[in-house]
Amino acid sequence: MAANAQRELEMDLQFGPSGFARLVLVGCLNAQNAAVSWNRLEQEPRVATLEKLEVDATELGFCDGAGLALLRYLSMGLMSPNATVTIRGLEPGLEQLFQGFTLADYKTLRPSPAAKCHSIPEEMGSGIRQAAADLQEQVEFLGSVTRNLLPVLSNRRLTRWPEVRRVFELAGANAVPIVSLVSILVGLIIAFESAQTLAKFGAQIFVVNMIGIIMVRELGPLLAAVLLAGRSGSAFAAELGTMKVNEELDALQTFGLDPIRFLVVQRIIAAVLLTPLLAIYATFLGVMGGALVAFALGFPWSLIFHQLTSTLKLSDIGFGLSKGVVFGVIVSAVGCLRGLQTKEGPSAVGISTTRAVVTSIVLIVMADAVFSVLFYALKL
């Protein structure tokens, strides 16, 4: 039997008189050759008309889950509906596994058929249904968050402040290095690129004015939000997605704890608090990067400071902060939603993480466009 376990599968299908057939299996029946054997038996037209089928597994040295699915399929008469099927010769260990192999196990382990090609209208309809279902889940999620957020804000004892501080540190304080590097480099790049063009008009000093407006009103909050989405929003989705796969969220509900109030609200509060701070920090470093370029071009610090103070207003800083608050809500809410939407499977968490980052960035850009149009319409 040990020697047979190392052999490739040999399948001998012998047809006898009066609708009788004998199937002899020798060697190793595993996931690789089970699918081939399955297709071979299904393509044999005489199998479907049998009255009696005997499967001899005496020389079968190894059989895994896919092989047991094939044997169970045969024993249930699904391949030969009118036949009486007998399976004999299984060793005691395999016999015990075979007897405990159910129809649900067969459906799970059976090799999946090739994907069917759908027409363009069918694909469009499927996409529209998925989009509508996702929109419904988003509306339900926002309603649940709003319902749980209001009591938490009105009663501080309902908030898990240690969890808020933990998320604040992981998502905010630990993101300072990458935000610092990207912000100062973006400020340097914009200043160097604009200085070449403004030099043609003898207006290089206005590099400071431009970098101040761009970073305060636009790029500072946008950079902070995009970096937060890629670094922390994905982490929210991965954490909640892993908890969903491990059935920890179901355990919370069993104990009477709402996952929205217990996990999501704390992350949203932390993100709303930290995103404006990161936006201010990114804005400051971006402006400093542009100021360094202006200083390298020969302008004194006093003139650079004068240009900044004469261009920027408190309202510009307020616009940047308001964007930071909205972007923080988007990043945290989308990350938590995608985490709660995680399906089953080994790649489910990765899919949720990718969806969280992509959706967050798209919504951030859309929200930024709405802010720009609104500020322009209000002449602010």
DOVEX-928832 format. One record per residue (C-alpha): x, y, z negated; residue number from 1. Coordinates in steps of 0.02 Angstrom, whole numbers, padded with zeros to 5 digits. Each point is the difference from the previous one (the first is absolute). Example, Ala and Ser with C-alpha at 12.3 -4.5 7.8 and 13.67 -1.06 7.14 Angstrom:
2
<<00615, -00225, -00390>, 1>
<<00069, 00172, 00033>, 2>
REM end
This chain:
380
<<00000, 00000, 00000>, 1>
<<00146, 00119, -00036>, 2>
<<00068, -00030, 00174>, 3>
<<-00171, 00037, 00077>, 4>
<<-00006, 00166, -00092>, 5>
<<00148, 00059, 00105>, 6>
<<-00069, -00059, 00168>, 7>
<<-00094, 00106, 00125>, 8>
<<-00184, -00040, 00013>, 9>
<<-00048, -00143, 00115>, 10>
<<-00186, -00010, 00038>, 11>
<<-00070, -00152, 00089>, 12>
<<-00184, 00006, 00048>, 13>
<<-00063, -00172, 00051>, 14>
<<-00173, -00022, 00075>, 15>
<<-00091, -00166, -00017>, 16>
<<-00166, -00067, 00060>, 17>
<<-00171, 00060, -00056>, 18>
<<00051, 00177, -00047>, 19>
<<00137, -00053, -00120>, 20>
<<00168, 00090, -00016>, 21>
<<00151, -00013, -00114>, 22>
<<00114, 00147, -00037>, 23>
<<00172, -00045, -00069>, 24>
<<00103, 00138, -00081>, 25>
<<00186, -00028, -00031>, 26>
<<00127, 00123, -00070>, 27>
<<-00026, 00176, -00062>, 28>
<<-00166, 00093, 00020>, 29>
<<00032, 00184, -00037>, 30>
<<-00060, 00172, 00051>, 31>
<<00106, 00001, 00159>, 32>
<<-00062, -00162, 00078>, 33>
<<-00174, -00001, -00080>, 34>
<<-00058, 00137, 00119>, 35>
<<00068, -00094, 00151>, 36>
<<-00082, -00162, -00057>, 37>
<<-00162, 00091, -00035>, 38>
<<-00006, 00073, 00176>, 39>
<<00046, -00167, 00078>, 40>
<<-00141, -00090, -00088>, 41>
<<-00127, 00135, 00042>, 42>
<<00050, -00005, 00184>, 43>
<<-00028, -00188, 00009>, 44>
<<-00182, -00013, 00062>, 45>
<<-00019, -00182, -00057>, 46>
<<00024, 00048, -00183>, 47>
<<-00167, 00092, -00004>, 48>
<<-00095, -00155, 00060>, 49>
<<00072, -00122, -00126>, 50>
<<-00108, -00104, -00115>, 51>
<<00139, -00055, -00117>, 52>
<<00171, 00078, -00033>, 53>
<<00133, -00076, -00111>, 54>
<<00148, 00109, -00052>, 55>
<<00151, -00102, -00055>, 56>
<<00116, 00106, -00109>, 57>
<<00101, -00144, -00071>, 58>
<<00161, 00061, 00082>, 59>
<<-00035, 00184, -00037>, 60>
<<00146, 00057, -00107>, 61>
<<-00044, 00184, -00026>, 62>
<<-00157, 00104, 00014>, 63>
<<-00023, 00184, -00048>, 64>
<<-00156, 00108, -00013>, 65>
<<-00023, 00019, 00187>, 66>
<<00015, -00188, 00023>, 67>
<<-00130, -00030, -00135>, 68>
<<-00114, 00124, 00089>, 69>
<<00014, -00104, 00158>, 70>
<<-00038, -00162, -00093>, 71>
<<-00148, 00079, -00090>, 72>
<<-00065, 00067, 00165>, 73>
<<00005, -00174, 00072>, 74>
<<-00078, -00080, -00154>, 75>
<<-00146, 00122, 00001>, 76>
<<-00041, -00051, 00179>, 77>
<<00021, 00176, 00067>, 78>
<<00107, -00062, 00146>, 79>
<<-00106, -00155, 00035>, 80>
<<-00177, 00041, -00063>, 81>
<<-00075, -00174, 00036>, 82>
<<00144, -00103, -00070>, 83>
<<00031, -00082, -00167>, 84>
<<00174, 00054, -00052>, 85>
<<00112, -00100, -00116>, 86>
<<00168, 00060, -00062>, 87>
<<00110, -00131, -00081>, 88>
<<00180, -00024, -00051>, 89>
<<00031, 00165, -00087>, 90>
<<00123, -00013, -00143>, 91>
<<-00076, 00031, -00173>, 92>
<<00063, 00179, -00014>, 93>
<<-00067, 00051, 00170>, 94>
<<-00161, -00096, -00031>, 95>
<<-00032, 00102, -00157>, 96>
<<00033, 00162, 00092>, 97>
<<-00110, -00056, 00144>, 98>
<<-00147, -00041, -00113>, 99>
<<00011, 00174, -00077>, 100>
<<00010, 00085, 00169>, 101>
<<-00163, 00093, 00029>, 102>
<<-00083, 00076, 00152>, 103>
<<00051, 00173, -00061>, 104>
<<00182, -00058, -00003>, 105>
<<-00017, -00062, 00177>, 106>
<<-00068, 00168, 00060>, 107>
<<00143, 00090, -00085>, 108>
<<00142, -00109, 00067>, 109>
<<-00063, -00038, 00174>, 110>
<<00109, 00083, 00134>, 111>
<<-00088, 00157, 00056>, 112>
<<-00057, 00009, 00181>, 113>
<<00073, 00125, 00120>, 114>
<<-00069, 00175, -00016>, 115>
<<-00141, 00038, 00120>, 116>
<<00022, 00147, 00116>, 117>
<<-00135, 00131, -00020>, 118>
<<-00061, 00124, 00127>, 119>
<<00032, 00187, -00017>, 120>
<<-00180, 00039, -00057>, 121>
<<00014, -00136, -00133>, 122>
<<00166, 00070, -00061>, 123>
<<-00073, 00176, -00006>, 124>
<<-00152, -00061, -00094>, 125>
<<00108, -00094, -00124>, 126>
<<00108, 00154, -00027>, 127>
<<-00153, 00110, -00029>, 128>
<<-00072, -00124, -00125>, 129>
<<00166, -00006, -00095>, 130>
<<00012, 00190, 00000>, 131>
<<-00178, 00016, -00064>, 132>
<<00031, -00130, -00137>, 133>
<<00161, 00088, -00051>, 134>
<<-00090, 00168, -00005>, 135>
<<-00135, -00075, -00111>, 136>
<<00133, -00068, -00119>, 137>
<<00084, 00170, -00005>, 138>
<<-00162, 00088, -00045>, 139>
<<-00038, -00129, -00136>, 140>
<<00178, 00017, -00067>, 141>
<<-00012, 00191, -00007>, 142>
<<-00167, -00012, -00088>, 143>
<<00069, -00122, -00128>, 144>
<<00155, 00107, -00030>, 145>
<<-00106, 00156, -00023>, 146>
<<-00116, -00090, -00119>, 147>
<<00145, -00059, -00107>, 148>
<<00107, 00156, 00014>, 149>
<<-00125, 00122, -00072>, 150>
<<-00019, -00091, -00169>, 151>
<<00189, -00018, -00013>, 152>
<<00029, 00186, 00029>, 153>
<<-00134, 00047, -00125>, 154>
<<00063, -00121, -00134>, 155>
<<00189, -00014, -00013>, 156>
<<-00012, -00155, -00110>, 157>
<<-00062, -00098, 00151>, 158>
<<00162, 00033, 00094>, 159>
<<00146, -00118, -00015>, 160>
<<00131, 00137, -00015>, 161>
<<00149, -00120, -00020>, 162>
<<-00047, -00072, 00169>, 163>
<<-00014, 00175, 00074>, 164>
<<00175, 00042, -00066>, 165>
<<00069, -00163, 00070>, 166>
<<-00071, 00033, 00173>, 167>
<<00056, 00182, -00011>, 168>
<<00178, -00057, -00032>, 169>
<<00005, -00139, 00130>, 170>
<<-00087, 00096, 00138>, 171>
<<00061, 00176, -00041>, 172>
<<00163, 00008, -00097>, 173>
<<00078, -00146, 00093>, 174>
<<-00044, 00082, 00166>, 175>
<<00100, 00157, -00037>, 176>
<<00163, -00059, 00083>, 177>
<<-00079, -00044, 00168>, 178>
<<-00108, 00157, -00002>, 179>
<<00155, 00105, -00037>, 180>
<<00101, -00073, 00142>, 181>
<<-00136, 00010, 00132>, 182>
<<-00059, 00175, -00049>, 183>
<<00169, 00084, 00002>, 184>
<<00047, -00085, 00164>, 185>
<<-00162, 00054, 00081>, 186>
<<00030, 00179, -00057>, 187>
<<00177, -00004, 00071>, 188>
<<-00060, -00073, 00166>, 189>
<<-00139, 00127, 00025>, 190>
<<00115, 00145, -00046>, 191>
<<00140, -00055, 00117>, 192>
<<-00119, -00031, 00146>, 193>
<<-00090, 00166, -00020>, 194>
<<00161, 00098, -00026>, 195>
<<00059, -00041, 00175>, 196>
<<-00158, 00071, 00079>, 197>
<<-00014, 00152, -00113>, 198>
<<00183, 00044, 00033>, 199>
<<-00049, 00042, 00180>, 200>
<<-00108, 00141, -00068>, 201>
<<00118, 00052, -00139>, 202>
<<-00127, -00055, -00132>, 203>
<<00090, -00139, -00092>, 204>
<<-00048, 00074, -00168>, 205>
<<-00180, -00051, 00035>, 206>
<<00054, -00180, -00019>, 207>
<<-00029, 00026, -00186>, 208>
<<-00175, 00068, 00028>, 209>
<<-00046, -00144, 00113>, 210>
<<00067, -00137, -00111>, 211>
<<-00088, 00077, -00150>, 212>
<<-00171, 00002, 00085>, 213>
<<00021, -00173, 00079>, 214>
<<00057, -00087, -00159>, 215>
<<-00120, 00085, -00121>, 216>
<<-00159, -00012, 00104>, 217>
<<00032, -00155, 00103>, 218>
<<00151, -00114, -00008>, 219>
<<00030, -00003, -00188>, 220>
<<-00168, -00078, -00046>, 221>
<<-00001, -00105, 00159>, 222>
<<00172, -00074, -00030>, 223>
<<-00040, -00039, -00181>, 224>
<<-00164, -00083, 00048>, 225>
<<00073, -00106, 00141>, 226>
<<00145, -00058, -00109>, 227>
<<-00121, -00037, -00141>, 228>
<<-00110, -00101, 00119>, 229>
<<00146, -00103, 00062>, 230>
<<00076, -00027, -00171>, 231>
<<-00141, 00004, -00129>, 232>
<<-00160, -00024, 00099>, 233>
<<00069, -00163, 00067>, 234>
<<00049, -00050, -00178>, 235>
<<-00179, 00030, -00059>, 236>
<<-00066, -00112, 00139>, 237>
<<00129, -00135, -00035>, 238>
<<-00032, -00001, -00188>, 239>
<<-00189, -00010, 00014>, 240>
<<00011, -00119, 00149>, 241>
<<00110, -00120, -00098>, 242>
<<-00121, 00009, -00146>, 243>
<<-00143, -00037, 00120>, 244>
<<00089, -00151, 00075>, 245>
<<00045, -00066, -00174>, 246>
<<-00182, 00023, -00055>, 247>
<<00051, 00120, -00138>, 248>
<<-00136, 00123, 00054>, 249>
<<-00129, -00139, -00019>, 250>
<<00069, -00032, -00174>, 251>
<<-00023, 00184, -00045>, 252>
<<-00181, -00007, 00056>, 253>
<<-00024, -00159, -00101>, 254>
<<00056, 00095, -00155>, 255>
<<-00123, 00139, 00041>, 256>
<<00131, 00125, 00063>, 257>
<<-00034, 00099, 00158>, 258>
<<00156, -00005, 00112>, 259>
<<-00041, 00174, 00065>, 260>
<<00002, 00078, -00173>, 261>
<<00137, -00112, -00068>, 262>
<<00124, 00013, 00147>, 263>
<<-00052, 00123, 00135>, 264>
<<-00049, 00155, -00099>, 265>
<<00169, 00007, -00089>, 266>
<<00094, -00004, 00165>, 267>
<<-00107, 00137, 00075>, 268>
<<00024, 00112, -00152>, 269>
<<00188, -00028, 00005>, 270>
<<00009, 00035, 00187>, 271>
<<-00102, 00160, -00016>, 272>
<<00119, 00061, -00135>, 273>
<<00163, -00047, 00083>, 274>
<<-00031, 00041, 00184>, 275>
<<-00011, 00191, -00023>, 276>
<<00159, -00007, -00105>, 277>
<<00090, -00100, 00135>, 278>
<<-00067, 00122, 00130>, 279>
<<00072, 00149, -00096>, 280>
<<00165, -00091, -00020>, 281>
<<00009, -00047, 00185>, 282>
<<-00045, 00178, 00048>, 283>
<<00136, 00073, -00109>, 284>
<<00135, -00115, 00069>, 285>
<<-00056, 00029, 00179>, 286>
<<00010, 00188, -00025>, 287>
<<00171, -00021, -00082>, 288>
<<00058, -00100, 00152>, 289>
<<-00052, 00142, 00116>, 290>
<<00076, 00130, -00117>, 291>
<<00167, -00093, 00004>, 292>
<<-00001, 00010, 00190>, 293>
<<-00037, 00188, -00008>, 294>
<<00141, 00023, -00125>, 295>
<<00117, -00098, 00114>, 296>
<<-00048, 00119, 00141>, 297>
<<00066, 00145, -00103>, 298>
<<-00153, 00070, -00087>, 299>
<<00018, 00043, -00186>, 300>
<<-00108, -00083, -00133>, 301>
<<-00083, 00164, -00045>, 302>
<<-00061, 00024, 00179>, 303>
<<-00060, -00180, 00009>, 304>
<<-00097, 00020, -00162>, 305>
<<-00075, 00165, 00062>, 306>
<<-00060, -00083, 00162>, 307>
<<-00082, -00141, -00096>, 308>
<<-00090, 00112, -00126>, 309>
<<-00060, 00118, 00136>, 310>
<<-00073, -00144, 00102>, 311>
<<-00074, -00118, -00128>, 312>
<<-00153, 00036, -00106>, 313>
<<-00076, -00087, -00149>, 314>
<<-00143, -00054, 00112>, 315>
<<00124, -00099, 00107>, 316>
<<00058, -00095, -00153>, 317>
<<-00182, -00031, -00048>, 318>
<<-00034, -00072, 00173>, 319>
<<00146, -00118, -00019>, 320>
<<-00061, -00057, -00171>, 321>
<<-00177, -00028, 00062>, 322>
<<00067, -00107, 00141>, 323>
<<00102, -00099, -00126>, 324>
<<-00154, -00039, -00104>, 325>
<<-00099, -00060, 00152>, 326>
<<00146, -00101, 00067>, 327>
<<00023, -00082, -00171>, 328>
<<-00181, -00055, -00002>, 329>
<<00016, -00071, 00176>, 330>
<<00160, -00098, -00034>, 331>
<<-00057, -00075, -00165>, 332>
<<-00179, -00038, 00054>, 333>
<<00050, -00080, 00165>, 334>
<<00137, -00103, -00082>, 335>
<<-00119, -00066, -00133>, 336>
<<-00139, -00033, 00126>, 337>
<<00112, -00101, 00115>, 338>
<<00064, -00097, -00149>, 339>
<<-00177, -00045, -00054>, 340>
<<-00040, -00051, 00180>, 341>
<<00140, -00128, 00004>, 342>
<<-00054, -00168, 00072>, 343>
<<00064, -00175, -00035>, 344>
<<00159, -00066, 00080>, 345>
<<00189, 00019, -00007>, 346>
<<00003, 00156, 00109>, 347>
<<-00151, 00086, -00079>, 348>
<<00100, 00114, -00115>, 349>
<<00114, 00056, 00141>, 350>
<<-00149, 00039, 00111>, 351>
<<-00081, 00103, -00138>, 352>
<<00162, 00095, -00031>, 353>
<<00018, 00042, 00185>, 354>
<<-00181, 00056, 00012>, 355>
<<00022, 00110, -00154>, 356>
<<00151, 00092, 00071>, 357>
<<-00073, 00023, 00174>, 358>
<<-00171, 00056, -00062>, 359>
<<00076, 00119, -00127>, 360>
<<00113, 00086, 00127>, 361>
<<-00141, 00018, 00127>, 362>
<<-00118, 00074, -00130>, 363>
<<00137, 00116, -00065>, 364>
<<00030, 00070, 00174>, 365>
<<-00187, 00018, 00029>, 366>
<<-00024, 00089, -00166>, 367>
<<00148, 00114, 00040>, 368>
<<-00079, 00044, 00167>, 369>
<<-00163, 00043, -00088>, 370>
<<00094, 00112, -00122>, 371>
<<00088, 00089, 00144>, 372>
<<-00161, 00034, 00094>, 373>
<<-00087, 00057, -00161>, 374>
<<00140, 00118, -00049>, 375>
<<00005, 00072, 00176>, 376>
<<-00189, 00025, 00004>, 377>
<<00004, 00086, -00170>, 378>
<<00152, 00103, 00055>, 379>
<<00096, -00053, -00154>, 380>
REM end
